Amino acid sequence: MSLSHSKMDNKRIFYLIMTFLVAIEIFLFSNVPSQVGIDAKLNLAAMYHFGIFFMFTFFLSLTLKKNKIDKKTVLIILSISLIYAMFDEFHQLFVPGRFSDIRDILVDLCGSVLSVVMIKIIERFNKL
């Protein structure tokens, strides 16, 4: 195994670990019972959903990419992100004070799409 190949494997392992850590954080945060007064007052939920799924998709994309991300890989990445967003909302049905909301899934998907777009822009300038 060449040194450059080993460095690439180490990067992929790091990206995979980061993907799983973000996924675990999403699950654990979704497991916290809602405090309606605080959530309504701060209204940070949409920003959280967007940002956390941006990060999830960013690390997932870096884990799955070989050279450049092609259309098939983009569909796989966005499908995984969408399925996880739906799973997250389904999971919240079983958490006291939480509920499932299609708008959260749409915000999650927007964060995921922007993440892939950012990676494609970076790829275009050969920086990633």
N, C-alpha and C positions, 0 to 999 in steps of 0.2 A: 504494500500500500504506500503510495507516494505521500510526501508531506502535505502537498496541497489538497489531496483527496482526504487526508485525515482531518485537516482544518475544516473542510466542507462538512464532513460528517459531524464534527464537534459543533459547528454552527447549527446544523439541522437538529441535533439533539437539544441544544439550547432553545431553539425556536419551538420545538415540540413540548419541552418542559414549560415554557412560558405560555403556550396555548392551553395546556392542561391547568396551569395555575389560574389563568384568567377564567377558564370554564368552571373551576371549583369555586372561585370567588363569586361568580354569577350565581351558582347554585346556593352557596351559603348566604349570600345577601338576600336571595329570594325566599330563604327559609325564615327570615326575621319577620315576626308578626308586624303588621302595619300599625302605625300610630297616626290615625287620620288627621288629627289637628296639626301635627308637625309636617306631614307630607303635603297637606293642602297649603300650609303657610309658606313653606320653602319652595315647593313646586320644582324640585330638582330632578324628579324622576325621569323626565324626558331626556335631560342632559346626561344623566347617568346611563340610561339605556343606549343612547347614541354613542357615547364615549367608550363604554365597556365592550360593545359589540364591534366598534372600530378596532379596538385593541385585539379582541379575540380573532377577528378576521385577518388583521395584519399579521399576527404571529402564525396563524393557520396558513396563510398565503406563503409566508417565508418557509414554512415547514414543507409545503407541497411543491414549491417551484423548483425546477431543475435549472434551466437557463433563464428563459423568459416565460411568463405565464401566457399560455394560449387560451383560446375561447373555451375549449373543453375543460381546462383546469379552472377557469373563472366560474363556469357553471357548477363544477364540483364544489369549489370553495363556497360560493353563495348558497348552494343547496345545503351544505353542512351547517352553515351559519343560520339559515332560515329554519332548518329542522331543530337546531338547538334553541333558537328563539321561541319556537312553538312549544318545545319541551319545557322551557322555563316558565312560560305562561300557564301551561297545563299543571306544572308542579305547584304553582301559586294557588291553584284551586283548593289545595289541601292544607294551606297555611292560614291560621286564624287571622282575620282582618284583611287578607289579601284576596285579589280576584284576578281573573284573566281578562286581558284587554287587547283586542286586535290592533289598536293604535300603538301599543308597546311593541308589538311584532313589527309593524311598519317602521317605527323609529329605529328598532334594532337593524332592520334590513337596510335602512338609509345609512346608518353608520357602517355597515358591512360593505355596501356599494362604494361609499366614499373611500374606504380603506383600500379596496381593490383598485379604484381609479388612481389613488395616490401612488400605489406601488407601480402601476403601469406608467405613470408620469416619470417616476424615478427611474424605471427601467429604460424609458425613452432617452434619458440623458446618461445612460450607462453608469449609474451610480449604485446600483443594487444588483 
